[in-house]
Amino acid sequence: MPTSRTVLVLNGPNLNLLGRRDPEVYGTATLADVEQLCADGCADLGLTLDFRQSNHEGVLIDWVHEAFAGGWAVVGNFGAFTHTSIALMDALAVVEAPFVEVHISDIHAREEFRRTSYVGLVASDHVIGQGVAGYVEALRRVADLWA
């Protein structure tokens, strides 16, 4: 059992537009709604939440390094960087606490270019296509992995 039960929930590019961008794909919940779901889920699971979003790859990598230094778990929806960023994958590969990849839509049922997940290659687990409720499931999986 880790001494810190902090989970860093990271959201990548364009997730700040949740609720307004492609609601037929991502639904109508906003990122603030997702943050509240995660806060409630963490409270139920005895986890400490740190919730962040950035449209910048380097910022996300810096935050992953922060998680590594702190022994924190990571739940990550890295948006389009999922399919393009070997640098983000490399950063996540050194995180010793659980890393659970999460996606609101089913990336395996979408365009061909979205079906490859570089970050998924180093994930402890994956929650894909469960809508925003997938974030809470990802938190449950972190708690299970830490049990």
N, C-alpha and C positions, 0 to 999 in steps of 0.2 A: 504494500500500500504506500503510495507516495506521501511525502510530508505536505506538499502543496496539492490541493485538488482544484487548481485553477484550470479552466478551459478557455482558450483563446479561440473565439469564433471569428474567422476571417471571411470577408466577403470581397470579391474582386470587382473588376470593371463592370459598370452599368447596373450593378445591383442597387445602387442608390436610386435608381429609377423604377424599382419594383412598384407595382400597382398602376403604373402609367405606361410602361414599356411592354408591348406584346402581352396584354392580359389574357389572351386566348392560349398562350403558352405558359405563362408564369403566374396567372391568377391576378387577383386584385389586392392582395395583402401588400402592405408597404414594408420597407425595411424596418421601420419603427415597430410594426406589428410583429415581425420576425424577432426583433430584439426582445420584445415583451414575452413572446412564446419561450424564447431561450432563457430569459430571467426566471420565468415561472418553472420551467423544466429543471434548471439548475437548483432552484430552491427546493424542489421536491427530491432531487437526487443528492443533495448535500455537496454540490459543486459550487465553485466561485466562478462567475462569468466575467469575461473581458470580451466585449463585442466591438468589432471594428470593420470599417469598409474603406477601400482605396481603389482608385482607378489606375494606380501606378505600381508597376511590377516591383521596382526596387523597394518601395515602401513595404509591400507585402513580404518581401524577402527579409527586410530588416525586422519586421514583426515576428517572422518565423524564427529568426536568430534569437530574439528576445524570449520566445517560448522555450527554445532549446536551453538557453542560459538559466531560465527559471524552473525548468522541469515541468512545464505546463503541457497539457494535452492541446491538440489543435483539432478543431472542426472547421473544415474549409470548403467554401464554395468559391472557387477561383475564376468563375465565369470563363471567358474565352482563353484566359491564360492556362486553363486546364489542358487545352489542346495544343498549346504552342510553347510553353515555358519549361525548358530543360533546367534553366537556372532555378526556378521555383521548386521543381522536383528535387534537384540536388540539395537545396536548403532543407526541404522536408525530410530527406533521407537521413539526416543526422538527428532529428528529433527523437529522443529516446522514449518519451511518453506516447500514448496512443495518438494517432492521426487518423481521423475519419473524414473521408471525402463525402460531400453532400451536394446534390443537384436537385433543383426543384422539378425540372422536366426530366424525361427519360432520354438522356443523351444518346443511348444506343438505338433509339427509334427515330432519331432526327437525321439531319444531313450527314453524309458520309464523313465529312471533316470533323464533326463533333463526336464521333464514335471512339476516337483515340483519346485517352486520358493519360498524359505523362505523369501528373501528380498521383493518379490512381495506382501507378506502378509501385509506389512506396507507401501506400496507405495501409493502415491496420485493418480497415473495413470501409465499406461504401454504402451509402444510402442514396438511391437514385430513383427519381420519378415519383416521389411521395408528396409532392407539393411542399409548402412551407412546413408542414408537420414533420417532414423529413429531418429538419434541424433538431427537433426534440428527440426523435429516434436516434439520431447520431449522438446526442448527449447521453442517451441511455446506453448506447454501445460503448462509449468512453467509460462510463461508470462500471459497466460489466468487465471491460478490459482491465480496469484498475482494481477490481474486486479480488 
